[in-house]
Amino acid sequence: MFHYKQYESVKELQYFCGDLPFDYMYDILRWSFYSRMMGRNKYLDSLFALNATFKNHIIDKYHSVNLSNYSVQNVVWLYFEHSLCFDV
């Protein structure tokens, strides 16, 4: 398992083991953090407004309009599945 040389083979192993690659996991965790912080106070909301590009990144990359934590997680997994080029 640890002697795979091709990146695509590693991605398939991650998928079947139920693990996301780091960049996908980072997007989910970052969105989860921001969504928990929204609405807490006006200072945090202003910081989130400054980083609105991340919200646009999630929408553009994963083609998601519904931005609840559960929805973002599902959309990221679907995006990962489709990146593997096989039907699940």
Beta strands, then each sheet from edge to edge (+ up, - down):
end
